[in-house]
Amino acid sequence: MKTKVTREEGQITIEFTGRLDTPAAQEANPEITPLLDEADKTIIIDCKELTYISSSGLRIFLTIRKAAEDRKGKVIVQNINNDIRSVFMMTGFLNLFEIR
Amino acid sequence: MSQSTQLDPHCMAIMQEYRDRRPLFAEAELKIAALLRQSLKEAGIHLASIESRIKTEDSLEGKLERKGNKYKSLADITDILGVRLITYYIDDVDKVATAIERLFDVDWENSIDKRKLHDIDSFGYLSLHYVCKMKDFPYRFEIQMRTVLQHAWANLDHDTGYKSGVEIPKRYMRSMSRLAGMLELIDEEFSRIRSELTDYRRKIHKLVSSGNLDEVPLDGDSFRSFLGLDPFRQINRKIAAVNQAEIQEVSLLPYLAVFKGIGCKTLGDIHNIIKDNFEGAYQIACYQMGLTDLDIVSSSIGPQNLCIAYILKKGWGKGGVRYFFDLLNGKEESNETVAEMIVEQAKDLPFMNQQ
């Protein structure tokens, strides 16, 4: 699992690659936590290379959403495959994010 | 000081006192504004704005030039420091006044309610002016209170020179007066609408609390009250229990458009959807989550599955489910994929075969 963070003006893109399961989520957390202070910006979570998401992964998405909500920012989830879309749907997460 | 002004020594002394005491006024300005903001916030009064200013040197000089003999010292001039509170509603002006009476000592002799100065057949400047005193500040200050519309009229009136002493044609004066009357009427209408809305909300809340849901039309206010009863708690808990999942509470207000979109007219209609589709919603969750280890759901899952079960039982099929997600998430091509997935999953579920 790899997490890549890139910053452009007023926008942060987080790219998850591989399986976002419990160990991977623990690994990703230190990279995500500092971003929460910048959640007043638009945060794009790019899932193009994300193949699997567990509950721990969903919690990361929720943490980012909460920070963005508190700081009047915006979260966009993009390029999710049908398996991950299905996980979002069955957990009631589908309408919590702007999904592109 | 402007070159053209010639003040007598008495007025010059007042001017000097003003210059010496200006920092004190600046300090008081901040303190008064902070006290007002805090107090009005606690009283739940929303203001359009708070403005404050310290009289400029030129303005004071002009005043002294015109009527300097009227004042013995700077303390006799009550508008060196002025604050203006602009409310949205006319009945908030009196509430603001009450808050000010509690905060400061009001010099009633010099305060004036310009709203009461007009004859019954005349219209014009409406504002409440209080001259106040505050502990540890030796000077009086003025607080003006008025509504946004009164404020707009006062500014326009000032701009047209209506009160500048220059005589303007009677027909323009009549137009300004007519406008003032109209704004007064609008101000009262806004307050009346607010009162009626508050009464409506109370009535709806009472009906919701007493369970007379069939009598409650579905709208933003009633839906909010309904959500206060936590109507999806039971289905969310039942679904969460499938995997001993944690429930993340999220706003369910987006479901107002969904329930309206699928034909609900009253809260009773939503109540019936919950009652009649509870089992179907649970079966969908069991099928989808039962073989996973997902142990987190959002509180949106209950209403989502209830709506899906309702739509499928109605025979609205894939198009109906897609319409549901279009209402909830906005129109997206991917909603078609999700709808297809759900219809495929649900076709063998027991609720689909129990009519």
Interface residues (C-beta under 8 A of the other chain):
Chain A: S54 S55 L58 R59 L62 N82 R85 S86 V87 M89 M90 T91 G92 F93 L94 N95 L96 I99
Chain B: A245 Q248 V250 P254 A285 Q288 M289 T292 D293 L294 D295 I296 V297 S298 S299 S300 I301 G302 Q304 F325 L328 N329 E332 S334 T337 V338 M341 I342
